[in-house]
Amino acid sequence: MKIIFYGTREYDHYYFDVLAADPEYGCEIRFLTANLDADTAPLAQGGDAVCAFVNADCSAPVLEKLAQVGIRCLLLRCAGYNNVDLAAAQKCGITVLRVPGYSPEAVAEHAMALAQAANRRICKAYIKVRNNNFALDGLLGYNLYGSSAGIVGTGRIGAAMARICHGFGMTVLAYDQYRNPALDGIVRYVELDELLRTADLISLHCPLTAETRHIINADTIKMMRDNAILVNTSRGGLIDTNALIDALRARKFAGVGLDVYEDEDGQVFEDFSDDVLQNEVVPILMSFPNVVVTSHQAFFTRTALQSIAITTMENARAFARGEKLVNEVKG
C-alpha cells in the first residue's frame, strides 16, 4: 500500500519513518510538505491512500480529484473531521479513517496551561521581567482552588480536563448530550445555561457541528460571569470571534485562552515572522492583556505524536487487509 502524506513536517518523520520500515505494516510512504487542496490533489497519482491533517482541504472538489487518480482511502492523522465532506467521500468511494483518541491528556493539560497563563498573566509577567520590570501591576489573578469549572463536552479530552480541574480542588460542572459514566463522583451534569452562569472557568471540548457552531456567541457570553475564564482547545468555530472581541472590549472576561480560532486555516503551522498577517483576528485578540493565543499545539507532545502515528498506520493496515475498520468515519 502506497500512502501519500500531505502537509508533513520534520516531526512527522520521527514516528512515521520507523513504522513505515516495519514489514508488519507493509506500506510505502511518500511525504509532501504541500498541504492537501485542489491544486495539490493530483500529486497523489500512483498512491492508494492519502494522509492529511486537521488543516487540509477535504472538500468535495478535492475528494473528486483524489478519486480520479485512484485514491481509495483518506487517513486523517487527527481526531476532528469537520474539514471533510463525508457525503462526497462516500460518493467517490473513499473510505475515511481518523485517530479518535491519541492523547486526551495532552490537549487537556494544554487547556489548563492556557487557563493558568490567562489567569495569572504569565505571558505579560515574562515580558515584564525580561525588561527588568518586577512590579506586580496588571498581574493579579485568582485561585482556581475552590472555584467552579464548566466542561462543555465530556468525551476523552473533556473527561481528562474534568479530572485535572477536580485535582485542582474545583467544583466541576459538565454539559454533554451523553453522560460519561467514568466521571461519576467527579462532575455534576447540568444544562448549558446553568454551566455558563455559574462556572468560573469554561473549557470547550466538543466537536464542531452545525449544532455547536458559535455555541459561544453574544447571547451565551452575556450569561457568563464577568470574571470568567474561557478556554478553547477544540475548534475555532465554536466561538463567534466578533462577539468574543466585543465582550473583551467591554472587559467581560478575567482571561481567555485560545489554541484555536476562526479562520485560522491559512496560518496553522506556518511561519509568518517575516511577513504581514492578512488575517486580522490574531493581532486584535493579542491586543488584549488577558488573552493568550497559541498555535494549535495542544496535541503536540511526544506521547500524542507516537499514538497518532501508530493508530494511523493501524488504520492503513486494516484497510489494506480488508479488516474491520474501527475508526471509520461515515456521513
N, C-alpha and C positions, 0 to 999 in steps of 0.2 A: 504494500500500500504506500502510495506516494502522497505526502501531505505538504501543501504549500502554506507556510506561515506568513501572515501579514502583520505589519506594524511591530516587528521584533526589535528588541533592544539587547544590549550586551548581557544583561542579567538573564534573559530567556535562554541563552546558550548554556549557562551554568548548569541548568537542570535538564533541559530537553536533549542536549547533546549526549549526555550519559545514557538516558533512556532509549534514545534512538539507536544507540550502539548495541543495545541488548537484543539478542535474537528472539527473545520471548515476545517482543512487540512486533517484530517483522515489518518494519516500516522504514521509509526513507523520507527525510525532511529537507525541504528547500526553504531557507529563510529569506524573507524580503523585508527590508526596512520600510518600504512604502506601505501605507495603510490601505485597507480594502475600500474601494469605491468604484464607481462606474468606469473610470479610466484605467484602473489597475486590475480589474477583474479578469481581463484576458490573459494576464500573466500567469494565471492558474492552469493554462493549457498544458496538458500532459499529466496533471495531477488527478488523484482520486478524491481528495478531500482538501478543504482549506481550513485553516485555524485562524480565528480572529479574536480580537479583544473587545472590551466594552465600548471603545470609541470608534469601531469600524462601522461603515455604512453597509447595512444588510437589508436594504430596501428592495422592493420588487425588481426594479431595473437591474440592480447589481446581481441579484439571485438569478435572474433570467440569463445574464451574460455568463455566470458561472456554470449554469446548466448547459449552455451552448458549447462550452469547452470540455464538458464531461464530468463536472464535479457532482458527486452524489451525496456528499456529507459535509456539513458545516460544524466544525468543532469550536465551541466557544470556550476559551480559557478564562472564564469568569462565570459568576452566578446569574447576573442580570441578562435579560434578553429582550428588553423593551426596544432595542435598536434593530430587531429582526422582524421582518414581515412574515409571520408564520404561515399565513394563508398562501402567500406567494411561494414560500419554500415547499409547502405540500404540493402545490400545483406544478412546481418544477421538478418534483421528485427528489428533493434534497432533504435528507434527514438532519435534524438539528439536535446537537447534544451539548450539554453545558456542565459546569462544575458547580453543583448546588451548595456545597459546604467545604471550603478549602481550609479556612481557619477563622471561625467566628470570633475567637478571642482577639485576633489581630485587629479586626475592624472595631470591636468593642473597646479595646484598650486605647485605640486612637481616638475614639469618640470621647472617652473620659479625659484623655490628654487635651483635647480641644476645649472641653468644658473647664478644665483646670486652668488652661492658658488664658481663656477668655475671662474667667472669674478673677484670677489673681494677676491679670495684666502681665503675663510672663514676657511676652514679646516686647512690650513697651519698657518693662524693667530692664531687660537685657540691653536694649539700645541706650537707655539712660546710663547704665553702669559703664558701657563701652565709651561713653562720653564723659566719664568721671563724675557723673551726677548720681549721688547716692540718696537724694531726697525721696521721700515716700509719697509725695503729692501725686495724685492720679492713679495710685496703685491699690486702693482699698477694695478688698473683696469680702466674701462672707463664707462662713463654714458650710460645707456640704453636709457634714455630720449633723443629724437632727432635722435636716430639711427633707423635702419630698422630691422624688424623681418620677417623671412620667415617661414611660416607654411606649412608643407607638409602633406596634408590630413586634410580636414575641416569637419569631422564628429562631433559628440558630443564633444569629447575631444579636437580636433583641434580647434573647434569653441570657446570652453572655453579658450584655450590658446591665441587665437587671441584677445579675449576681454580683457584678462589680459595685453597683450602687448600693446593694444590700450590705456588701462588705464595708462600704464607707459609713455605714450606720444611718442610711437614708430610709425613709418610708417609700416603698416602691409601688407606684400605680401603673397599670398597664391597660392598653386598649388594643384589641385584636378581634377579628371575627371568629377566630378559632382559639380557644384557650390551650395553653401549653401545660400539660399536667406535670411536667418536670419542674415547674415554678411554684407548685403548691407550697404554701408557707413562706414564700419569698415575695410574691406580688399580690396585689388586690386588683382584680379586673373591674374597670369602671367604664362608663360611656366616655366618648371623646370629649364632650363638653365639660364634664367634671374634671377630667385629667388636665385639660387646658386651663381651667380656672384655678386649680389647686396646686399644680406642680411648680416647684422652683427650678427644676432642670427638666427640659423636654428634649428627648433624643429620638430622632426618626430612624426607624429600622424596617420600613415596609417597602414593597416593590412599587415601581411606578406603573400605574394602570390608569385607565380612563376615570376610575372612581377616586384614585388617590392623587391625581394631578392637582396641584395647588391646594392640597389639603390644609396647608398653612397659607392663609390669604388674609385680606384686610379684616374680614369678619372674625375669623378664628384668632387672629392676633389680638383683636380687641378683648377677647375672653381671657387672655393670659395676664399674669401678674406683671406689673411694670418692671419689677426687678428679676424677672425670669431669665434663665439662660437657655438658649435654643441651639441645638446641635444637629447637624445633618451630615451623615456619612453614607447615605443610601443613594438617592438620585436627586439631581438638582431640581427637576420638575416638580418635586413635592412641595416646593416653596415658591410662591409668587414673588419674584425678586423685587418688582416695583413696590409691592405692598410692604415687603421687608425694609426696603430703603426708606420709605415714608415713615415707617414705625421707628427706625433708628434715628431719623432726623427729629422725631418727636421724643427722643430719649426713652423709648419704650423698654428696652432690654438692659439687663445688667451685663450681658455678654452674649455673643453669637459666635459659634464655631462651625465653619463650613469646610468640608473636604470636597464637596460637590456644589455646583451652582448651575443655573440655567444657561444654555448656550455656551457651554464650556468645550464642546466637541472639537472646535478648531484649535484649542490651546492645550488640551490634555497631553501631557508627557513631552511637550515641545519646549525648546529654549528660545525665548524672545528677549533675552537680556540685552541684546544689541539692536533691538527692533522696537517698533511702536505698536502697542496693542490696539487692534481695531475694535475689540470688544470692550465696552466701557464699564462692564459690570464690576470686574475686579478692582480697578482704580477707585471706583466710587465706594465699594464695600471697604476697601483698605483705608479709606479716609476717616473711618470711624475708629476711635481709640479702643473700643470694646469689641471689635470684630477680629477674629483670627481666621485666615483662609490658608488652606494647604492644597497641595497639588494632586488631588485624587490618589492619595498614597496610603489610605487606611489599610489596604490589603497588603502593603509592601513590607513583609517580613520574610526571613529565610524559611520559616516553617510554612507560611502560606504559599510561597512560590514553589516549594518542593511538592506540596499537596496538590497544587494546581497542575503541575506537570504530570504527576502520577495519574491523577484522575483523567486528565485529557488523553493520555496515552492508553489508559484502560478503556476509555470510550472508543477510541480509534480501533483498538484490537477487537472489542466486542462487535463493532460494526463490520469489520473486515471478516470476522468469523461467522457472522450471522447469529450471534448470541443475543440473549435478552438485553435490551437497551434500557438500563435502569435510570439513566439520566437524560432520556429523550424529552424534548420539548415539543408539544403539539399545539396547534392553533385551536 
